[in-house]
Amino acid sequence: QVQLVESGGRLVQAGDSLRLSCTTSGHSSDIYHVGWFRQVPGKGREFVATIDWDNRDIDYADSVKGRFTISRDNAKNTVTLQMNNLSSEDTAVYYCAAGPWSVRSFRSTRSYNYWGQGTQVTVSS
């Protein structure tokens, strides 16, 4: 079975940094690509970043590029999202998701088969 568990979300102030973790379990073929998405009430789930098994295919949303860094440690079964210089616009529930190696549209929620339950990030200003 594939399980994804996010952690690290909390209340922070604008300008602060925060590190989110996604602990993965399952066969590598099922979690080849791991993405981070976020969602605000009343809006659709928004792409944030994605990374493949080999830490090579990496992509970021324009809104977070230069501020967020995604990384992966397969030995620890962990995908990390380092978030720097946070602003109120980053407030959302953050989800990690996993998909197979055949994923083509890394920014689409439809490309991912498994999802965590989310972790709340709140940025006050």
C-alpha positions in Angstrom: 0.0 0.0 0.0 1.0 3.6 -0.6 0.8 6.0 2.2 1.8 9.7 2.3 2.0 11.7 5.5 2.7 15.4 5.6 4.1 17.1 8.6 5.7 20.4 9.6 2.8 22.8 9.0 2.2 25.5 11.6 1.6 29.2 12.2 4.5 31.4 11.2 5.1 35.1 10.5 5.7 36.8 7.2 9.3 36.4 6.2 9.8 33.3 8.2 11.0 29.9 6.9 9.3 26.6 7.3 10.1 23.0 6.3 7.5 20.5 5.4 8.1 16.8 5.1 6.3 14.1 3.3 7.0 10.6 4.5 6.3 8.1 1.8 5.7 4.4 1.9 5.2 2.0 -1.0 6.9 0.6 -4.0 9.2 3.0 -5.9 7.2 2.5 -9.0 4.1 4.0 -7.3 5.9 7.0 -5.8 8.3 7.8 -8.6 7.1 11.4 -8.8 6.1 13.3 -5.7 4.5 16.6 -5.9 3.5 19.3 -3.4 0.1 21.1 -3.9 -1.7 23.6 -1.8 -5.3 24.6 -1.4 -7.2 27.5 0.0 -10.9 27.2 0.8 -13.0 27.9 -2.2 -10.2 27.4 -4.7 -8.8 24.4 -6.5 -5.7 22.6 -5.5 -2.7 24.5 -6.8 0.6 23.1 -8.0 3.7 24.0 -5.9 6.6 21.8 -6.8 7.4 18.3 -8.0 10.4 15.9 -7.9 11.2 12.5 -9.4 12.8 9.5 -7.7 16.3 10.5 -8.9 16.1 14.2 -7.8 16.5 15.2 -11.4 13.1 16.2 -12.8 12.2 19.2 -10.7 9.7 21.8 -11.3 8.3 24.8 -9.4 5.3 27.1 -9.7 6.3 30.6 -10.6 4.9 31.9 -7.4 7.3 29.9 -5.3 10.4 29.6 -7.6 13.4 31.0 -5.8 11.8 30.7 -2.4 10.9 27.1 -2.1 13.2 24.1 -2.6 12.0 20.5 -3.0 14.3 17.6 -2.2 14.1 13.9 -1.8 15.9 11.4 0.3 14.8 7.9 -0.7 16.9 6.2 2.0 14.7 8.0 4.5 11.5 7.8 2.5 11.1 11.5 2.7 10.4 14.4 0.4 11.0 17.8 1.8 9.7 21.3 0.9 11.8 24.0 2.3 9.9 27.3 2.2 11.7 30.6 2.7 10.5 34.2 2.9 6.9 33.2 3.5 4.1 35.6 2.9 0.3 35.5 3.6 -0.2 34.3 0.0 1.4 31.0 1.0 -1.2 30.3 3.6 -2.9 27.1 2.6 -3.2 23.4 3.3 -0.3 21.7 1.8 -0.6 18.2 0.3 2.0 15.8 -1.0 1.0 13.4 -3.8 2.6 10.5 -5.6 2.5 9.2 -9.1 4.2 6.6 -11.3 7.2 7.2 -13.6 4.8 7.5 -16.6 3.5 10.9 -15.4 3.6 13.5 -18.1 1.7 16.5 -16.7 3.5 17.0 -13.4 1.5 20.1 -12.5 -1.9 18.4 -12.8 -3.6 16.9 -9.8 -5.0 14.2 -12.2 -1.5 12.8 -12.7 -1.1 11.7 -9.1 -2.7 8.6 -7.7 -2.1 9.0 -4.0 -2.5 11.9 -1.6 -1.7 12.7 1.9 -4.2 14.3 4.3 -2.5 17.7 4.2 -0.8 20.0 6.7 -1.9 23.5 7.5 0.5 26.4 6.9 -0.6 29.8 8.2 1.4 32.9 7.6 0.5 36.0 9.6 1.6 39.5 8.6 
